[in-house]
């Protein structure tokens, strides 16, 4: 009936709004793309080992220069095209994003 359909639509709208709010808190490492979690927050970053080699490629904003080469993660909001592969122990990054960022510097 109409009342049931109206309530289902309202729940769907609220669920979408909640999902959008949660996305605001998703943070990834600028250098390696790993998600911020209890294991990565104070971990070492394999991709941030030298000032010359460290590139901020996974976040909307570049990491501050002072973070380059410090071997630490720098977390920020992911690019809109950021795609993560299946969650694994090492949280591997989907190669599609890496390929897209090489082909389009604006990604």
N, C-alpha and C positions, 0 to 999 in steps of 0.2 A: 504494500500500500504506500501512499505518498508520505506518510509520517516516517515510516521505516526508511524509505529512500532518502528523505531529508536528513535524518539522523546519521545514516551511513555517509552521506556527503560531508556532513559536518565533521565526523570523525576522520575522514580522509584528509580534509583541509587541515585539521589540527595536527595530524601525523606529519603532513608535509611541512608545516610550520616548525614543528619540533625538530625534524631532520635538518632543516635549514639553520636553525639556531645551533644545533650541535656542530655543524660544519664550521662555524666560526672558531671553534676551539681545536680544530684539527691542525696540528703543526708537524712539519717535517724538517729534516736537516737540510740546510742550504747546499751542502757539499755532496752528501751521499743519498739523500732522499728518505732515510729511515724515519718512521713515525716516532714522535715523542711518546714514550711510555716509561714505566718504572724501571725498565732495564737499560734504556738508551739515554736517559736524562743526564747521567754523569759519566757516560761511556766515552771511549776514544773513537775518533772518526778516522777510518782508513783512508779517506779521500782528502783529508785536510792535514797533510804531513809537511808541506813546504809552502812558503809564501808564493812561489812561482807556479806550483801545480794546483793549488786550491782554487776551484771555480765555483761560484754560487750559481747553480743551474736548476735547482728544484723549487726555489721560493720566488715569490713575487718581488721581493726586495733583496738586494745584495747584502751579504753579511758585512759588518764593519771590517775595515782593513785590519784592525787589531786582532781579529779572530783568525786571519789567514795564517796557516802554518802552525797553529797552536795545538793541533792534534785533537781538538774538542769539537763536538757537534755545535752548530749554531742553528736554532730552530726558528722557523718563520712560517707564514701562511704559504701553502703550496700554489704553484702556477695553476691557472684554470684548466690546463691540459694535462695536469699531473695524473698519472694512472699508476696504481700500485698493483703488482702481481699478487698471486695467492699469498696469504699470510703464512709465513714459515718461521722457523726459529731465527733465521737470519734476516727476515723481512726483505727478501729480494725485490728489487724494483723491476717493473715491467719494462722490457727493452723497447717497447713502442714509444714511450715518452723520451727515452734517451735518444732514439733515432730521430724523433720529431724535433728535439731541441738542437740536434746537430744540423738538421736541414733548414730550420727556421730560427734564427737568433732571437726572434720576438717571443718564442714559446717560453 
